[in-house]
Amino acid sequence: MDERVCRGRAGAIAARAAVALLAIAVTADGDVHAQGTAGLFVVGADGQGLRAVARPGEGPGGFVRAAHPSWSPDGREIAFTAFDASGRRPEIRIVPAGGGPSRTVAEGVAPSWSCDGSRLAFMVSGKPAIAADWSRPGRNDERIAVVRLGGPDDDPGPAEVVGSGLWPRWSPTDDRLAFSSRRGATWDIYVRSADGLAQSRLTDDPAMDTEPIWTPDGLEVVFLSNRGVRWDLYRASADGGREVRRLTNHPSREDGAALSPDASRVAFTDQLGRPTSRILVLELASEVVLPLLPDRLGDRDPCWSPDGRSVAFASRRPVP
């Protein structure tokens, strides 16, 4: 698609590379079964107006655990991952942002909408379903797939594999696709060009660089990395420049980070994988961190609405 359519080192290196490979477990989802059931919720950015959008067991075939919500560019729908009891056959589903029945559009994990809302990118396993382990992303020979969407009553087209890697995220301004991929011993951040014919390597470090997200203007990619003394968010120019700058310097690791539409706040999961996980919101200017909701009930995977007024997330909390 034309961009105009969517304008709007030896021992030390080896040691750090080993840490990067082991860190896959650190950035994992945790045991699917141990996390119990989880639904999809929406709440105001001020923590008010909590409501359930998709409940476990609802919809054709039902699901056990929701994860990784992604809001459509027009704000009308939310795509999310729906895990079954085995945790090995995750589906990509779409539900109205106001709630209601969800529809399955593909098999995969962690959807991301294209800027025009016509397609979803997500991860699929390169292994047979019986051998897949989505509690440990990076162990499944993951591929990046794209599915073209029709209307609510139309069947989506077949998913097309466009590359290999983790956590694909479409640019909010065009068809560039950011993702994390291991080339050799390290995980780094790459951007696939809008025409799909080229790739730019944004990072080249023995540390693990993962979970990319875009700034709202499409000029930079923010990602999670352990290149410092702890896990923090960093930013790199999306044009392939190698300068990397630290964005956050916070004691809590910013798992599943989501940047607000005005780029002033970062929402992320604190204590990912634990029953007491919660969502924290970091004000970038003041570095003040506040919980999105006061209780620790297994909230995770925040996603801002396009207007910044609401946050969608997955949670083990009781349905209100």
C-alpha positions in Angstrom: 0.0 0.0 0.0 1.2 3.5 -0.8 2.4 5.3 2.3 0.1 8.3 1.4 -2.9 6.2 2.1 -2.1 6.1 5.8 -0.3 9.4 6.2 -1.9 11.0 9.3 33.0 -8.3 21.8 34.6 -12.1 22.9 33.9 -13.3 26.4 31.7 -10.4 27.4 29.7 -10.6 24.2 29.3 -14.4 24.5 28.2 -14.0 28.1 25.6 -11.3 27.2 24.4 -13.4 24.3 23.8 -16.3 26.6 21.8 -13.9 28.9 19.8 -12.8 25.9 18.9 -16.3 24.9 17.9 -17.2 28.5 15.9 -14.0 28.7 13.3 -15.4 26.4 11.9 -17.1 29.4 12.0 -13.8 31.3 9.8 -12.1 28.7 7.5 -15.0 28.4 3.8 -15.2 29.1 4.2 -17.7 31.9 2.4 -21.0 32.2 -0.9 -20.8 30.3 -2.6 -23.2 32.7 -1.3 -21.6 35.9 -2.8 -18.3 34.9 -6.3 -19.6 35.0 -9.1 -18.0 33.1 -8.9 -14.4 31.9 -11.3 -12.1 30.1 -10.9 -8.9 28.1 -11.8 -5.6 29.8 -11.9 -1.9 29.1 -11.5 0.9 31.6 -11.2 4.7 31.3 -7.7 6.0 31.4 -8.6 7.5 34.7 -9.5 4.1 36.1 -13.2 4.6 35.9 -15.9 2.8 34.1 -14.5 -0.8 34.2 -16.5 -3.2 32.0 -16.0 -6.6 30.5 -15.8 -6.9 26.7 -15.1 -10.6 26.2 -15.7 -13.3 28.8 -14.1 -16.7 29.0 -16.4 -19.4 27.7 -18.3 -17.0 25.5 -18.5 -17.1 21.7 -18.3 -20.1 19.3 -16.2 -22.7 21.0 -15.4 -20.4 23.9 -11.9 -19.6 25.2 -10.1 -20.0 28.5 -7.7 -17.0 28.5 -7.7 -13.7 26.7 -4.4 -11.9 26.0 -2.7 -9.2 23.9 -5.6 -6.9 23.0 -5.1 -4.5 20.1 -7.5 -1.7 19.3 -8.6 -1.1 15.7 -7.5 2.3 14.3 -11.2 3.5 14.2 -11.7 2.5 17.8 -14.7 0.3 17.0 -13.2 -3.2 17.5 -10.5 -4.9 19.6 -8.5 -7.9 18.3 -7.1 -10.2 20.9 -5.6 -13.7 21.5 -7.9 -16.4 22.7 -6.2 -19.4 24.3 -8.0 -22.7 24.6 -7.5 -25.1 27.6 -4.4 -26.6 26.0 -2.7 -23.3 25.3 -1.4 -24.7 22.0 -4.1 -23.5 19.6 -4.4 -19.8 20.1 -6.9 -17.9 18.0 -7.0 -14.3 16.9 -10.5 -13.0 17.6 -12.2 -9.6 17.1 -14.8 -8.2 19.4 -16.8 -5.0 19.3 -15.2 -2.4 21.6 -18.5 -2.1 23.4 -18.6 -5.9 24.0 -20.5 -8.7 22.4 -19.8 -11.9 20.5 -16.3 -12.3 19.2 -15.4 -13.8 15.8 -12.3 -15.8 14.9 -10.2 -14.6 12.0 -7.0 -16.7 12.3 -4.9 -18.9 14.5 -2.0 -17.0 16.1 -0.8 -14.8 18.9 -0.5 -11.0 19.6 -2.4 -9.3 16.8 -1.5 -5.8 15.5 -3.7 -3.7 13.2 -2.5 -2.2 10.0 -3.0 1.6 9.9 -6.0 1.4 7.6 -7.6 -1.4 9.7 -7.7 -3.8 6.7 -5.2 -6.4 8.0 -3.8 -8.0 11.2 -0.2 -9.1 11.7 0.5 -11.7 14.4 2.8 -14.6 15.4 2.3 -18.1 14.3 4.2 -21.2 15.3 6.5 -22.9 12.8 6.1 -26.1 14.8 3.1 -28.5 14.8 0.4 -27.3 17.3 1.1 -30.3 19.6 4.7 -29.1 20.0 4.0 -25.4 20.4 4.7 -23.7 23.7 3.3 -20.2 23.8 4.3 -19.8 27.5 7.8 -19.3 26.1 7.8 -17.1 22.9 11.0 -17.7 21.0 10.8 -21.5 21.2 8.2 -22.1 18.5 10.2 -21.2 15.4 7.8 -18.2 15.2 6.7 -16.8 11.9 5.0 -13.4 11.2 1.7 -13.8 9.4 -0.8 -11.3 8.0 -4.5 -11.8 7.4 -6.7 -9.5 5.3 -10.0 -8.8 7.0 -13.5 -8.6 5.4 -16.7 -7.3 7.0 -18.1 -8.7 10.2 -20.1 -11.3 8.2 -17.3 -12.1 5.7 -14.7 -14.8 6.1 -11.2 -13.4 6.3 -8.7 -14.3 3.6 -6.0 -16.9 4.2 -3.1 -15.9 6.4 0.1 -15.1 4.6 3.5 -15.7 6.2 5.7 -12.7 5.5 8.8 -13.4 7.7 10.1 -14.9 10.9 10.3 -13.2 14.3 8.4 -12.1 17.4 6.0 -9.4 18.3 5.2 -7.8 14.9 3.8 -4.3 15.2 2.5 -2.2 12.3 3.4 1.4 12.0 0.6 3.8 12.7 1.4 5.8 9.6 2.1 3.3 6.8 2.8 -0.4 6.1 6.2 -0.7 7.8 6.3 -3.6 10.2 8.6 -3.6 13.3 9.5 -6.9 14.9 12.1 -8.7 17.0 14.2 -11.4 15.4 17.2 -13.6 16.2 19.9 -13.5 13.5 22.8 -15.5 14.9 23.0 -15.4 18.7 21.2 -12.1 19.5 17.7 -10.8 19.4 17.4 -7.4 17.7 14.8 -5.0 16.3 14.1 -4.9 12.6 11.7 -2.9 10.4 10.2 -4.4 7.2 9.7 -1.7 4.6 6.2 -0.7 3.5 6.5 -2.6 0.2 7.8 -5.7 2.0 11.0 -5.8 -0.2 13.6 -4.7 2.4 14.4 -4.8 6.1 16.3 -2.4 8.2 18.2 -3.5 11.4 17.5 -0.9 14.1 19.6 -2.5 16.9 22.8 -4.6 17.0 23.6 -5.4 20.6 24.4 -8.6 22.5 21.5 -7.8 24.8 18.0 -9.0 24.1 15.9 -6.3 22.3 12.2 -7.3 22.1 8.6 -6.2 22.1 8.8 -3.2 19.7 6.1 -0.5 19.6 5.9 2.6 17.5 5.7 6.3 18.5 2.5 7.8 17.2 4.3 9.8 14.5 5.9 6.6 13.1 9.4 8.1 13.4 10.8 5.9 16.2 10.4 2.4 17.5 10.4 1.9 21.3 11.5 -1.5 22.6 12.2 -3.5 25.8 15.9 -4.4 26.4 18.2 -5.6 29.1 21.2 -3.8 27.7 21.5 -1.8 30.9 21.7 -2.9 34.5 18.0 -3.9 34.3 15.2 -4.1 31.8 14.0 -0.7 30.5 12.5 0.8 27.4 14.7 2.3 24.7 14.0 4.2 21.5 15.6 4.0 18.1 15.0 5.9 14.8 12.8 3.9 12.5 14.9 4.9 9.5 17.6 2.5 10.4 19.9 4.9 12.4 21.8 3.0 15.0 21.6 5.6 17.8 19.6 4.1 20.7 18.4 6.2 23.6 17.0 5.1 27.0 13.4 6.1 27.4 12.7 4.8 30.9 14.8 4.3 34.0 12.3 2.6 36.3 12.7 -0.3 38.8 9.8 -2.2 37.4 10.3 -4.0 34.0 7.9 -2.5 31.5 6.5 -5.8 30.0 3.9 -5.4 27.3 4.4 -1.7 27.1 1.9 0.5 25.3 2.6 4.1 24.4 -0.4 6.5 24.7 -1.5 8.3 21.5 0.0 11.6 22.7 3.2 9.8 23.6 3.1 11.2 27.1 2.5 8.0 29.1 3.5 4.3 29.0 1.2 1.6 30.3 2.8 -1.7 31.1 2.4 -4.9 33.0 4.0 -5.2 36.5 4.9 -8.7 37.6 3.8 -10.4 34.4 2.7 -14.0 34.7 1.8 -13.7 38.4 -1.7 -13.8 39.8 -1.0 -10.4 41.4 0.1 -8.7 38.1 -1.2 -5.2 37.6 -1.0 -2.4 35.0 1.1 0.6 35.8 1.0 3.9 34.0 4.3 5.9 33.8 4.2 9.7 33.0 7.3 10.1 30.9 7.8 13.8 31.8 7.5 13.6 35.6 8.5 9.9 35.9 5.5 9.4 38.2 4.1 5.9 38.2 0.5 5.1 39.2 -1.6 1.9 39.0 -4.3 1.9 36.4 -6.6 0.2 38.9 -6.0 -0.1 42.7 -6.3 -3.9 43.1 -3.9 -6.7 42.1 -6.1 -9.1 40.2 -4.0 -10.4 37.4 -4.3 -7.4 35.0 -1.9 -7.5 32.0 -1.3 -6.5 28.4 -2.6 -2.9 28.3 -3.6 -1.2 25.0 -4.7 2.4 24.6 -7.7 3.3 22.6 -7.0 5.5 19.6 -8.3 8.6 21.4 -6.3 7.8 24.6 -9.4 7.9 26.7 -9.6 4.1 27.5 -7.3 1.2 28.0 -8.1 -2.4 27.0 -6.4 -5.2 28.9 -6.6 -8.9 29.8 -7.3 -9.9 33.4 -8.1 -12.7 35.8 -10.4 -10.4 37.7 -14.0 -11.3 38.3 -16.4 -10.0 35.6 -18.2 -6.9 37.0 
